[in-house]
Amino acid sequence: MEGAFRAVRLERDRAGRGFALVHFFDPALKLEDWLAYLDARDRPGAGSDVVAIEDSRGYAHALFTHEVEQDLRHGRVLRVQALACSGVPSPVLNAAIVAAAERIARERGCKGVVLEIGGGAGDEDAETGLEASLRGRFEKVASAYYRPLPVGDA
């Protein structure tokens, strides 16, 4: 199933595809809210993108934002915030999210990735499939997970 998902920068002209997933998790959000959020992220100097993990049909199964920051303990890292992730457990989807984050981290000259995972609607203590897949592979740092980039992997 390799290649089942691809990471794409979510631009305004494709915003509807991302909105369907966001709206599933928070039905109170309106399309105008989502477009304003994307516009704020897309301003020059914002330093952050919204990335969609899509299947071969172009449907978004996960959305995340990212930005580079200087972490006191780990140095230059890419902080990734999961906005929405399909509730269906999928090791292939989880691997695609991590692979995309690591690729972007390398492109930005980072030493590692900090992956923040939001709680489910109304149940912040519920562990997600993505969170379960990180256990043992990432070091838990507060409410985020850190993983140094593997050496030798390009």
ROFI-723693 format. One record per atom (N, C-alpha, C): residue number from 0; residue in three letters; atom name; x negated, z negated, y. Coordinates in nm, 3 decimals, always signed. Example, Ala and Ser with C-alpha at 12.3 -4.5 7.8 and 13.67 -1.06 7.14 Angstrom:
BEGIN
- k/r/a/X/Z/Y
- 0/Ala/N/-1.319/-0.780/-0.569
- 0/Ala/CA/-1.230/-0.780/-0.450
- 0/Ala/C/-1.320/-0.780/-0.330
- 1/Ser/N/-1.285/-0.708/-0.225
- 1/Ser/CA/-1.367/-0.714/-0.106
- 1/Ser/C/-1.290/-0.787/+0.003
***
This chain:
BEGIN
- k/r/a/X/Z/Y
- 0/Met/N/-0.081/+0.000/-0.121
- 0/Met/CA/+0.000/+0.000/+0.000
- 0/Met/C/-0.085/+0.000/+0.126
- 1/Glu/N/-0.212/+0.028/+0.110
- 1/Glu/CA/-0.298/+0.033/+0.226
- 1/Glu/C/-0.249/+0.141/+0.320
- 2/Gly/N/-0.251/+0.113/+0.449
- 2/Gly/CA/-0.204/+0.211/+0.545
- 2/Gly/C/-0.053/+0.206/+0.566
- 3/Ala/N/+0.014/+0.108/+0.508
- 3/Ala/CA/+0.158/+0.097/+0.524
- 3/Ala/C/+0.196/+0.059/+0.666
- 4/Phe/N/+0.104/-0.007/+0.737
- 4/Phe/CA/+0.129/-0.048/+0.874
- 4/Phe/C/+0.015/+0.000/+0.964
- 5/Arg/N/+0.048/+0.018/+1.091
- 5/Arg/CA/-0.054/+0.054/+1.190
- 5/Arg/C/-0.026/-0.027/+1.316
- 6/Ala/N/-0.134/-0.055/+1.388
- 6/Ala/CA/-0.123/-0.128/+1.514
- 6/Ala/C/-0.123/-0.028/+1.628
- 7/Val/N/-0.026/-0.042/+1.719
- 7/Val/CA/-0.018/+0.045/+1.836
- 7/Val/C/+0.009/-0.039/+1.959
- 8/Arg/N/-0.052/+0.003/+2.070
- 8/Arg/CA/-0.023/-0.063/+2.198
- 8/Arg/C/+0.120/-0.028/+2.235
- 9/Leu/N/+0.199/-0.129/+2.263
- 9/Leu/CA/+0.339/-0.106/+2.295
- 9/Leu/C/+0.351/-0.077/+2.445
- 10/Glu/N/+0.381/+0.045/+2.476
- 10/Glu/CA/+0.397/+0.086/+2.615
- 10/Glu/C/+0.545/+0.094/+2.648
- 11/Arg/N/+0.573/+0.103/+2.776
- 11/Arg/CA/+0.712/+0.098/+2.824
- 11/Arg/C/+0.802/+0.203/+2.758
- 12/Asp/N/+0.747/+0.322/+2.733
- 12/Asp/CA/+0.829/+0.428/+2.675
- 12/Asp/C/+0.869/+0.400/+2.530
- 13/Arg/N/+0.804/+0.302/+2.467
- 13/Arg/CA/+0.838/+0.262/+2.330
- 13/Arg/C/+0.895/+0.120/+2.327
- 14/Ala/N/+0.931/+0.069/+2.441
- 14/Ala/CA/+0.974/-0.071/+2.453
- 14/Ala/C/+1.095/-0.104/+2.368
- 15/Gly/N/+1.184/-0.009/+2.351
- 15/Gly/CA/+1.305/-0.033/+2.273
- 15/Gly/C/+1.276/-0.074/+2.130
- 16/Arg/N/+1.175/-0.015/+2.072
- 16/Arg/CA/+1.141/-0.049/+1.933
- 16/Arg/C/+1.095/-0.194/+1.922
- 17/Gly/N/+1.017/-0.238/+2.017
- 17/Gly/CA/+0.974/-0.378/+2.016
- 17/Gly/C/+1.088/-0.472/+2.049
- 18/Phe/N/+1.176/-0.427/+2.139
- 18/Phe/CA/+1.287/-0.512/+2.180
- 18/Phe/C/+1.379/-0.545/+2.063
- 19/Ala/N/+1.399/-0.453/+1.974
- 19/Ala/CA/+1.487/-0.479/+1.859
- 19/Ala/C/+1.438/-0.601/+1.781
- 20/Leu/N/+1.307/-0.612/+1.762
- 20/Leu/CA/+1.252/-0.725/+1.688
- 20/Leu/C/+1.260/-0.853/+1.772
- 21/Val/N/+1.226/-0.845/+1.900
- 21/Val/CA/+1.233/-0.961/+1.988
- 21/Val/C/+1.377/-1.013/+1.997
- 22/His/N/+1.470/-0.922/+2.013
- 22/His/CA/+1.612/-0.959/+2.025
- 22/His/C/+1.664/-1.024/+1.897
- 23/Phe/N/+1.613/-0.982/+1.783
- 23/Phe/CA/+1.652/-1.043/+1.656
- 23/Phe/C/+1.619/-1.193/+1.657
- 24/Phe/N/+1.502/-1.229/+1.712
- 24/Phe/CA/+1.459/-1.368/+1.714
- 24/Phe/C/+1.518/-1.447/+1.829
- 25/Asp/N/+1.554/-1.378/+1.939
- 25/Asp/CA/+1.614/-1.446/+2.052
- 25/Asp/C/+1.722/-1.358/+2.113
- 26/Pro/N/+1.844/-1.367/+2.060
- 26/Pro/CA/+1.953/-1.280/+2.108
- 26/Pro/C/+1.990/-1.300/+2.254
- 27/Ala/N/+1.944/-1.409/+2.316
- 27/Ala/CA/+1.976/-1.432/+2.457
- 27/Ala/C/+1.894/-1.342/+2.549
- 28/Leu/N/+1.783/-1.289/+2.500
- 28/Leu/CA/+1.700/-1.201/+2.582
- 28/Leu/C/+1.768/-1.067/+2.603
- 29/Lys/N/+1.755/-1.018/+2.726
- 29/Lys/CA/+1.812/-0.887/+2.760
- 29/Lys/C/+1.698/-0.786/+2.767
- 30/Leu/N/+1.734/-0.660/+2.754
- 30/Leu/CA/+1.634/-0.554/+2.763
- 30/Leu/C/+1.559/-0.561/+2.896
- 31/Glu/N/+1.628/-0.595/+3.005
- 31/Glu/CA/+1.563/-0.607/+3.136
- 31/Glu/C/+1.454/-0.714/+3.134
- 32/Asp/N/+1.479/-0.826/+3.063
- 32/Asp/CA/+1.379/-0.932/+3.050
- 32/Asp/C/+1.255/-0.880/+2.979
- 33/Trp/N/+1.277/-0.808/+2.872
- 33/Trp/CA/+1.169/-0.754/+2.791
- 33/Trp/C/+1.087/-0.653/+2.872
- 34/Leu/N/+1.154/-0.566/+2.946
- 34/Leu/CA/+1.084/-0.467/+3.028
- 34/Leu/C/+1.003/-0.535/+3.139
- 35/Ala/N/+1.057/-0.638/+3.199
- 35/Ala/CA/+0.984/-0.712/+3.302
- 35/Ala/C/+0.860/-0.779/+3.241
- 36/Tyr/N/+0.874/-0.832/+3.121
- 36/Tyr/CA/+0.761/-0.894/+3.051
- 36/Tyr/C/+0.652/-0.791/+3.025
- 37/Leu/N/+0.690/-0.674/+2.974
- 37/Leu/CA/+0.593/-0.567/+2.948
- 37/Leu/C/+0.525/-0.521/+3.077
- 38/Asp/N/+0.604/-0.507/+3.184
- 38/Asp/CA/+0.548/-0.463/+3.312
- 38/Asp/C/+0.445/-0.564/+3.364
- 39/Ala/N/+0.472/-0.693/+3.349
- 39/Ala/CA/+0.380/-0.797/+3.395
- 39/Ala/C/+0.249/-0.792/+3.316
- 40/Arg/N/+0.257/-0.760/+3.189
- 40/Arg/CA/+0.139/-0.751/+3.104
- 40/Arg/C/+0.059/-0.624/+3.132
- 41/Asp/N/+0.125/-0.522/+3.185
- 41/Asp/CA/+0.063/-0.391/+3.203
- 41/Asp/C/+0.001/-0.373/+3.342
- 42/Arg/N/+0.007/-0.474/+3.427
- 42/Arg/CA/-0.050/-0.463/+3.562
- 42/Arg/C/-0.201/-0.454/+3.555
- 43/Pro/N/-0.262/-0.378/+3.646
- 43/Pro/CA/-0.408/-0.371/+3.650
- 43/Pro/C/-0.467/-0.512/+3.665
- 44/Gly/N/-0.567/-0.540/+3.585
- 44/Gly/CA/-0.632/-0.671/+3.592
- 44/Gly/C/-0.566/-0.777/+3.508
- 45/Ala/N/-0.450/-0.746/+3.447
- 45/Ala/CA/-0.381/-0.845/+3.364
- 45/Ala/C/-0.464/-0.880/+3.241
- 46/Gly/N/-0.538/-0.781/+3.188
- 46/Gly/CA/-0.626/-0.807/+3.075
- 46/Gly/C/-0.557/-0.836/+2.944
- 47/Ser/N/-0.433/-0.796/+2.932
- 47/Ser/CA/-0.359/-0.826/+2.811
- 47/Ser/C/-0.269/-0.709/+2.775
- 48/Asp/N/-0.251/-0.689/+2.647
- 48/Asp/CA/-0.161/-0.586/+2.597
- 48/Asp/C/-0.059/-0.649/+2.504
- 49/Val/N/+0.048/-0.576/+2.478
- 49/Val/CA/+0.140/-0.609/+2.371
- 49/Val/C/+0.114/-0.508/+2.262
- 50/Val/N/+0.091/-0.557/+2.141
- 50/Val/CA/+0.063/-0.471/+2.026
- 50/Val/C/+0.177/-0.484/+1.927
- 51/Ala/N/+0.219/-0.369/+1.875
- 51/Ala/CA/+0.321/-0.366/+1.771
- 51/Ala/C/+0.254/-0.327/+1.640
- 52/Ile/N/+0.292/-0.393/+1.534
- 52/Ile/CA/+0.252/-0.351/+1.399
- 52/Ile/C/+0.373/-0.275/+1.344
- 53/Glu/N/+0.355/-0.145/+1.329
- 53/Glu/CA/+0.466/-0.057/+1.289
- 53/Glu/C/+0.447/-0.004/+1.149
- 54/Asp/N/+0.560/+0.029/+1.087
- 54/Asp/CA/+0.553/+0.098/+0.958
- 54/Asp/C/+0.543/+0.248/+0.983
- 55/Ser/N/+0.542/+0.326/+0.878
- 55/Ser/CA/+0.523/+0.471/+0.891
- 55/Ser/C/+0.639/+0.539/+0.963
- 56/Arg/N/+0.753/+0.471/+0.973
- 56/Arg/CA/+0.869/+0.527/+1.046
- 56/Arg/C/+0.868/+0.491/+1.193
- 57/Gly/N/+0.774/+0.406/+1.233
- 57/Gly/CA/+0.766/+0.365/+1.372
- 57/Gly/C/+0.845/+0.240/+1.405
- 58/Tyr/N/+0.894/+0.168/+1.302
- 58/Tyr/CA/+0.968/+0.045/+1.326
- 58/Tyr/C/+0.871/-0.072/+1.337
- 59/Ala/N/+0.889/-0.155/+1.440
- 59/Ala/CA/+0.801/-0.271/+1.462
- 59/Ala/C/+0.838/-0.382/+1.365
- 60/His/N/+0.737/-0.436/+1.297
- 60/His/CA/+0.756/-0.549/+1.207
- 60/His/C/+0.691/-0.675/+1.262
- 61/Ala/N/+0.605/-0.660/+1.362
- 61/Ala/CA/+0.541/-0.773/+1.427
- 61/Ala/C/+0.498/-0.731/+1.567
- 62/Leu/N/+0.496/-0.826/+1.658
- 62/Leu/CA/+0.450/-0.804/+1.795
- 62/Leu/C/+0.359/-0.918/+1.834
- 63/Phe/N/+0.249/-0.884/+1.902
- 63/Phe/CA/+0.164/-0.990/+1.954
- 63/Phe/C/+0.100/-0.947/+2.084
- 64/Thr/N/+0.061/-1.046/+2.163
- 64/Thr/CA/-0.016/-1.023/+2.285
- 64/Thr/C/-0.157/-1.071/+2.258
- 65/His/N/-0.249/-1.026/+2.341
- 65/His/CA/-0.386/-1.073/+2.326
- 65/His/C/-0.457/-1.070/+2.460
- 66/Glu/N/-0.556/-1.158/+2.471
- 66/Glu/CA/-0.644/-1.159/+2.588
- 66/Glu/C/-0.775/-1.228/+2.549
- 67/Val/N/-0.880/-1.187/+2.616
- 67/Val/CA/-1.012/-1.244/+2.591
- 67/Val/C/-1.025/-1.372/+2.673
- 68/Glu/N/-1.083/-1.473/+2.611
- 68/Glu/CA/-1.111/-1.596/+2.685
- 68/Glu/C/-1.242/-1.656/+2.636
- 69/Gln/N/-1.297/-1.743/+2.717
- 69/Gln/CA/-1.420/-1.813/+2.682
- 69/Gln/C/-1.380/-1.949/+2.629
- 70/Asp/N/-1.401/-1.971/+2.500
- 70/Asp/CA/-1.366/-2.096/+2.436
- 70/Asp/C/-1.489/-2.186/+2.436
- 71/Leu/N/-1.473/-2.311/+2.474
- 71/Leu/CA/-1.586/-2.404/+2.483
- 71/Leu/C/-1.659/-2.416/+2.349
- 72/Arg/N/-1.586/-2.422/+2.243
- 72/Arg/CA/-1.646/-2.444/+2.110
- 72/Arg/C/-1.692/-2.315/+2.043
- 73/His/N/-1.615/-2.208/+2.058
- 73/His/CA/-1.640/-2.085/+1.981
- 73/His/C/-1.696/-1.969/+2.063
- 74/Gly/N/-1.707/-1.986/+2.194
- 74/Gly/CA/-1.758/-1.876/+2.277
- 74/Gly/C/-1.648/-1.777/+2.311
- 75/Arg/N/-1.687/-1.651/+2.326
- 75/Arg/CA/-1.593/-1.545/+2.364
- 75/Arg/C/-1.503/-1.514/+2.244
- 76/Val/N/-1.373/-1.537/+2.262
- 76/Val/CA/-1.276/-1.515/+2.154
- 76/Val/C/-1.159/-1.431/+2.205
- 77/Leu/N/-1.092/-1.369/+2.113
- 77/Leu/CA/-0.968/-1.300/+2.144
- 77/Leu/C/-0.855/-1.394/+2.108
- 78/Arg/N/-0.776/-1.434/+2.207
- 78/Arg/CA/-0.660/-1.520/+2.181
- 78/Arg/C/-0.540/-1.429/+2.158
- 79/Val/N/-0.481/-1.443/+2.041
- 79/Val/CA/-0.367/-1.362/+2.001
- 79/Val/C/-0.246/-1.454/+1.991
- 80/Gln/N/-0.137/-1.413/+2.053
- 80/Gln/CA/-0.014/-1.491/+2.045
- 80/Gln/C/+0.091/-1.407/+1.975
- 81/Ala/N/+0.137/-1.455/+1.862
- 81/Ala/CA/+0.242/-1.385/+1.788
- 81/Ala/C/+0.374/-1.404/+1.862
- 82/Leu/N/+0.435/-1.294/+1.904
- 82/Leu/CA/+0.564/-1.299/+1.973
- 82/Leu/C/+0.680/-1.299/+1.874
- 83/Ala/N/+0.670/-1.211/+1.778
- 83/Ala/CA/+0.775/-1.198/+1.678
- 83/Ala/C/+0.714/-1.136/+1.554
- 84/Cys/N/+0.755/-1.187/+1.440
- 84/Cys/CA/+0.704/-1.135/+1.313
- 84/Cys/C/+0.819/-1.135/+1.214
- 85/Ser/N/+0.833/-1.026/+1.144
- 85/Ser/CA/+0.938/-1.013/+1.044
- 85/Ser/C/+0.940/-1.137/+0.956
- 86/Gly/N/+1.057/-1.190/+0.930
- 86/Gly/CA/+1.070/-1.309/+0.847
- 86/Gly/C/+1.050/-1.283/+0.699
- 87/Val/N/+1.037/-1.157/+0.661
- 87/Val/CA/+1.019/-1.123/+0.521
- 87/Val/C/+0.872/-1.145/+0.484
- 88/Pro/N/+0.845/-1.230/+0.384
- 88/Pro/CA/+0.705/-1.253/+0.346
- 88/Pro/C/+0.640/-1.122/+0.301
- 89/Ser/N/+0.527/-1.090/+0.360
- 89/Ser/CA/+0.458/-0.966/+0.326
- 89/Ser/C/+0.308/-0.983/+0.344
- 90/Pro/N/+0.235/-0.996/+0.235
- 90/Pro/CA/+0.089/-1.006/+0.247
- 90/Pro/C/+0.029/-0.882/+0.313
- 91/Val/N/+0.090/-0.765/+0.293
- 91/Val/CA/+0.038/-0.642/+0.353
- 91/Val/C/+0.057/-0.647/+0.505
- 92/Leu/N/+0.173/-0.692/+0.551
- 92/Leu/CA/+0.197/-0.705/+0.695
- 92/Leu/C/+0.104/-0.809/+0.755
- 93/Asn/N/+0.090/-0.923/+0.689
- 93/Asn/CA/+0.001/-1.028/+0.740
- 93/Asn/C/-0.142/-0.978/+0.750
- 94/Ala/N/-0.188/-0.904/+0.650
- 94/Ala/CA/-0.323/-0.848/+0.653
- 94/Ala/C/-0.338/-0.748/+0.767
- 95/Ala/N/-0.233/-0.670/+0.794
- 95/Ala/CA/-0.237/-0.572/+0.903
- 95/Ala/C/-0.248/-0.642/+1.038
- 96/Ile/N/-0.180/-0.755/+1.056
- 96/Ile/CA/-0.187/-0.831/+1.181
- 96/Ile/C/-0.330/-0.883/+1.202
- 97/Val/N/-0.387/-0.944/+1.099
- 97/Val/CA/-0.523/-0.998/+1.109
- 97/Val/C/-0.623/-0.886/+1.132
- 98/Ala/N/-0.610/-0.775/+1.059
- 98/Ala/CA/-0.703/-0.663/+1.075
- 98/Ala/C/-0.698/-0.606/+1.217
- 99/Ala/N/-0.577/-0.594/+1.272
- 99/Ala/CA/-0.563/-0.541/+1.409
- 99/Ala/C/-0.627/-0.637/+1.509
- 100/Ala/N/-0.604/-0.766/+1.492
- 100/Ala/CA/-0.662/-0.865/+1.583
- 100/Ala/C/-0.815/-0.861/+1.576
- 101/Glu/N/-0.869/-0.851/+1.455
- 101/Glu/CA/-1.014/-0.848/+1.440
- 101/Glu/C/-1.074/-0.719/+1.498
- 102/Arg/N/-1.006/-0.608/+1.482
- 102/Arg/CA/-1.053/-0.481/+1.539
- 102/Arg/C/-1.058/-0.489/+1.691
- 103/Ile/N/-0.952/-0.542/+1.751
- 103/Ile/CA/-0.946/-0.555/+1.897
- 103/Ile/C/-1.054/-0.652/+1.944
- 104/Ala/N/-1.075/-0.762/+1.870
- 104/Ala/CA/-1.178/-0.859/+1.906
- 104/Ala/C/-1.316/-0.792/+1.909
- 105/Arg/N/-1.345/-0.713/+1.809
- 105/Arg/CA/-1.474/-0.642/+1.806
- 105/Arg/C/-1.487/-0.547/+1.925
- 106/Glu/N/-1.380/-0.473/+1.953
- 106/Glu/CA/-1.382/-0.379/+2.065
- 106/Glu/C/-1.407/-0.450/+2.197
- 107/Arg/N/-1.362/-0.575/+2.209
- 107/Arg/CA/-1.377/-0.651/+2.333
- 107/Arg/C/-1.503/-0.738/+2.334
- 108/Gly/N/-1.586/-0.728/+2.230
- 108/Gly/CA/-1.710/-0.803/+2.225
- 108/Gly/C/-1.692/-0.951/+2.196
- 109/Cys/N/-1.589/-0.986/+2.122
- 109/Cys/CA/-1.561/-1.126/+2.090
- 109/Cys/C/-1.630/-1.169/+1.961
- 110/Lys/N/-1.650/-1.300/+1.949
- 110/Lys/CA/-1.712/-1.357/+1.830
- 110/Lys/C/-1.609/-1.401/+1.726
- 111/Gly/N/-1.484/-1.410/+1.766
- 111/Gly/CA/-1.381/-1.457/+1.674
- 111/Gly/C/-1.243/-1.436/+1.732
- 112/Val/N/-1.144/-1.480/+1.654
- 112/Val/CA/-1.003/-1.464/+1.690
- 112/Val/C/-0.935/-1.601/+1.682
- 113/Val/N/-0.856/-1.634/+1.783
- 113/Val/CA/-0.768/-1.750/+1.779
- 113/Val/C/-0.627/-1.694/+1.772
- 114/Leu/N/-0.556/-1.727/+1.667
- 114/Leu/CA/-0.422/-1.672/+1.643
- 114/Leu/C/-0.318/-1.782/+1.658
- 115/Glu/N/-0.236/-1.771/+1.761
- 115/Glu/CA/-0.129/-1.868/+1.786
- 115/Glu/C/+0.000/-1.816/+1.722
- 116/Ile/N/+0.066/-1.905/+1.653
- 116/Ile/CA/+0.191/-1.867/+1.586
- 116/Ile/C/+0.302/-1.954/+1.640
- 117/Gly/N/+0.404/-1.891/+1.696
- 117/Gly/CA/+0.519/-1.965/+1.747
- 117/Gly/C/+0.607/-2.012/+1.634
- 118/Gly/N/+0.678/-2.120/+1.656
- 118/Gly/CA/+0.771/-2.170/+1.556
- 118/Gly/C/+0.895/-2.084/+1.550
- 119/Gly/N/+0.970/-2.099/+1.445
- 119/Gly/CA/+1.095/-2.026/+1.432
- 119/Gly/C/+1.197/-2.081/+1.528
- 120/Ala/N/+1.301/-2.005/+1.551
- 120/Ala/CA/+1.405/-2.047/+1.645
- 120/Ala/C/+1.466/-2.178/+1.599
- 121/Gly/N/+1.445/-2.282/+1.678
- 121/Gly/CA/+1.504/-2.412/+1.649
- 121/Gly/C/+1.432/-2.493/+1.543
- 122/Asp/N/+1.326/-2.439/+1.484
- 122/Asp/CA/+1.255/-2.512/+1.379
- 122/Asp/C/+1.105/-2.492/+1.395
- 123/Glu/N/+1.047/-2.559/+1.493
- 123/Glu/CA/+0.906/-2.541/+1.523
- 123/Glu/C/+0.815/-2.590/+1.412
- 124/Asp/N/+0.865/-2.672/+1.320
- 124/Asp/CA/+0.782/-2.724/+1.212
- 124/Asp/C/+0.782/-2.634/+1.089
- 125/Ala/N/+0.869/-2.534/+1.085
- 125/Ala/CA/+0.876/-2.447/+0.969
- 125/Ala/C/+0.754/-2.355/+0.966
- 126/Glu/N/+0.691/-2.349/+0.850
- 126/Glu/CA/+0.573/-2.264/+0.836
- 126/Glu/C/+0.618/-2.121/+0.809
- 127/Thr/N/+0.556/-2.026/+0.878
- 127/Thr/CA/+0.590/-1.886/+0.859
- 127/Thr/C/+0.505/-1.829/+0.746
- 128/Gly/N/+0.544/-1.713/+0.695
- 128/Gly/CA/+0.464/-1.645/+0.594
- 128/Gly/C/+0.327/-1.611/+0.648
- 129/Leu/N/+0.321/-1.574/+0.775
- 129/Leu/CA/+0.192/-1.543/+0.837
- 129/Leu/C/+0.105/-1.667/+0.841
- 130/Glu/N/+0.164/-1.779/+0.879
- 130/Glu/CA/+0.087/-1.903/+0.886
- 130/Glu/C/+0.034/-1.942/+0.749
- 131/Ala/N/+0.117/-1.930/+0.647
- 131/Ala/CA/+0.073/-1.964/+0.511
- 131/Ala/C/-0.042/-1.874/+0.468
- 132/Ser/N/-0.040/-1.747/+0.510
- 132/Ser/CA/-0.146/-1.654/+0.470
- 132/Ser/C/-0.279/-1.685/+0.538
- 133/Leu/N/-0.278/-1.760/+0.648
- 133/Leu/CA/-0.402/-1.793/+0.719
- 133/Leu/C/-0.473/-1.914/+0.660
- 134/Arg/N/-0.397/-1.997/+0.590
- 134/Arg/CA/-0.453/-2.120/+0.535
- 134/Arg/C/-0.570/-2.087/+0.442
- 135/Gly/N/-0.682/-2.151/+0.463
- 135/Gly/CA/-0.800/-2.128/+0.382
- 135/Gly/C/-0.888/-2.013/+0.433
- 136/Arg/N/-0.833/-1.929/+0.518
- 136/Arg/CA/-0.910/-1.817/+0.573
- 136/Arg/C/-0.947/-1.842/+0.719
- 137/Phe/N/-0.869/-1.924/+0.787
- 137/Phe/CA/-0.891/-1.957/+0.927
- 137/Phe/C/-0.907/-2.108/+0.937
- 138/Glu/N/-0.979/-2.152/+1.036
- 138/Glu/CA/-0.995/-2.294/+1.066
- 138/Glu/C/-0.882/-2.332/+1.161
- 139/Lys/N/-0.807/-2.438/+1.129
- 139/Lys/CA/-0.698/-2.478/+1.217
- 139/Lys/C/-0.756/-2.552/+1.336
- 140/Val/N/-0.726/-2.504/+1.456
- 140/Val/CA/-0.767/-2.569/+1.580
- 140/Val/C/-0.641/-2.597/+1.660
- 141/Ala/N/-0.599/-2.721/+1.659
- 141/Ala/CA/-0.474/-2.763/+1.723
- 141/Ala/C/-0.359/-2.684/+1.662
- 142/Ser/N/-0.283/-2.613/+1.745
- 142/Ser/CA/-0.169/-2.537/+1.693
- 142/Ser/C/-0.204/-2.390/+1.674
- 143/Ala/N/-0.333/-2.359/+1.678
- 143/Ala/CA/-0.378/-2.222/+1.661
- 143/Ala/C/-0.479/-2.218/+1.546
- 144/Tyr/N/-0.506/-2.100/+1.497
- 144/Tyr/CA/-0.603/-2.082/+1.390
- 144/Tyr/C/-0.718/-1.997/+1.441
- 145/Tyr/N/-0.839/-2.036/+1.406
- 145/Tyr/CA/-0.958/-1.962/+1.447
- 145/Tyr/C/-1.029/-1.910/+1.322
- 146/Arg/N/-1.077/-1.787/+1.333
- 146/Arg/CA/-1.158/-1.731/+1.225
- 146/Arg/C/-1.272/-1.652/+1.287
- 147/Pro/N/-1.396/-1.686/+1.253
- 147/Pro/CA/-1.506/-1.604/+1.302
- 147/Pro/C/-1.498/-1.466/+1.237
- 148/Leu/N/-1.544/-1.366/+1.309
- 148/Leu/CA/-1.543/-1.231/+1.254
- 148/Leu/C/-1.641/-1.225/+1.137
- 149/Pro/N/-1.600/-1.166/+1.026
- 149/Pro/CA/-1.691/-1.153/+0.913
- 149/Pro/C/-1.814/-1.070/+0.953
- 150/Val/N/-1.931/-1.116/+0.912
- 150/Val/CA/-2.055/-1.046/+0.943
- 150/Val/C/-2.068/-0.926/+0.850
- 151/Gly/N/-2.107/-0.813/+0.907
- 151/Gly/CA/-2.128/-0.694/+0.826
- 151/Gly/C/-2.006/-0.606/+0.812
- 152/Asp/N/-1.886/-0.658/+0.843
- 152/Asp/CA/-1.765/-0.574/+0.839
- 152/Asp/C/-1.753/-0.501/+0.971
- 153/Ala/N/-1.732/-0.373/+0.964
- 153/Ala/CA/-1.717/-0.297/+1.089
- 153/Ala/C/-1.579/-0.246/+1.107
***
